[in-house]
Amino acid sequence: MVENRNIEPKLLEMAEKFPVIAITGPRQSGKTTLAKKLFADHAYTTLENPETREFAISDPKGFLAQFTEGVIIHEVQHVPELFSYIQGIVDETGDTGKFILTGSQNFLLMEKVSQSLAGRIYVYHLLPFSLSEIGENKISNDLNRLMFTGGYPRIYHRQISPTDFFPSYVQTYVERDVRSLVNVSDLQLFSSFLKLCAARVGQLFNASALGNELGISYKTVQRWLSILETSFILFRLQPWHRNFNKRTVRAPKLYFYDTGLLCHILGITVADQLPGHFAYGHLFENFVISELQKQHWNAGKPFPAFFWRDSSGNEIDLLIEKGTALDLFEIKSAQTVRERMFIPMKRFQKLAEPLACNIHLIYGGEENVKRSGVAVTGWRSVQASALGG
């Protein structure tokens, strides 16, 4: 496993151009470690400390005045009032790379950030390790074990078993973040909600049906889903917006940022349970999509990703927009490539004319070939397909 993160060159480049750098992402994804490594000359403070947070809230000017040479502020979303004061400082000094802000909630969604720091801030989402960051070891050479373990850095640095790491992670971080974001009186009910989301990974998401199953309202489902998105637990993949025949589906699909956490929530306790699990195909699909997402973000590029499905069940697992072209991905956990796997993409390619479509198959085998005009990529080389390569 390498100690460097793929985003490091991009962050250092942007720190010379922007006065504020923001690193968001799930808890325990390595944000603080990365910030301290790249900006070792900066002071460090955390707003998770109650006394420090109280100081920042009661006297924001005095709090920021401590840091004349630059500062890393951890979990800055706890005191959003700081953003407007940071704006004043950077506008006055013109210094670049002065403020490094980290947070485990997507505080870009907060109105104060967009209002105060627009044009002054470069934002990066740091996810758990990608396949290339894990490097070559026993875990990364075994697909099932890799999906079961996930990519949280502490698991690798401390050699912690996933069965020991994830129960504590959910209890310590997920539930705490839930309480901090919204008043959820029944955490057991929220836990059931999380499990039902996991059971629906890679499937069309029906908020009303899930709400009926739990006895909660549609609005509650949407609010709780937003909490999980804001905390970088899961994300919604939206259907592609181009409507060829007025019969495309409108519902999104759910995916988790980390397959190790997903396996834990699904109740999978050993990697050997994966091949026969009802969700194995969707787990592999989740692994590939999240890996492609990491590779885009680590390169400092957006991830304009969608899926497509019509009312007849014709489906493209993943579409990535590239200007006037589309990258199409069919994702199959099977280790044997069949010609029928290409049919959905070939059909869509004709439907999408005159748009140019580059078609890819990522599968559970290891051979990389060009077949019937399709780039066939084994799971080990998924990062090679990340940017359409």
Buried (B, 14 or more C-beta within 10 A) or exposed (E): EEEEBBBEBBBEEBBEEBBBBBBBBBBBBBBBBBBBEBBEEBEBBBBEBEEBBEBBBEEBEEBBEEBEEBBBBBBBBBBBEBBBBBBEBBEEEEEBBBBBBBBBBBBBEBEBBEEBBEEBBBBBBBBBBBBBBBEEEEBBEEBBBBBBBBBBBBBBEEEBEBEEBBEEBBEEBBBBBBEEBBEBEEEEBBBBBBEBBBBBBBEBBEBEEBBEEBEBEEEBBEBBBBBBBBBBBBBBBEBBEBEEEEEBBEEBBBBBBBBBBBBBBBEBEEBEBBEEBEBBBBBBBBBBBBBBBBBBBBEBEEBEBBBBBBEEEBEBBBBBBEEEEBBBBBBBBEEEBEEEBBEBBBEBBEBBEEEEBBBBBBBBBEEEEEEEEBBBBBBBBBBBBBBBE
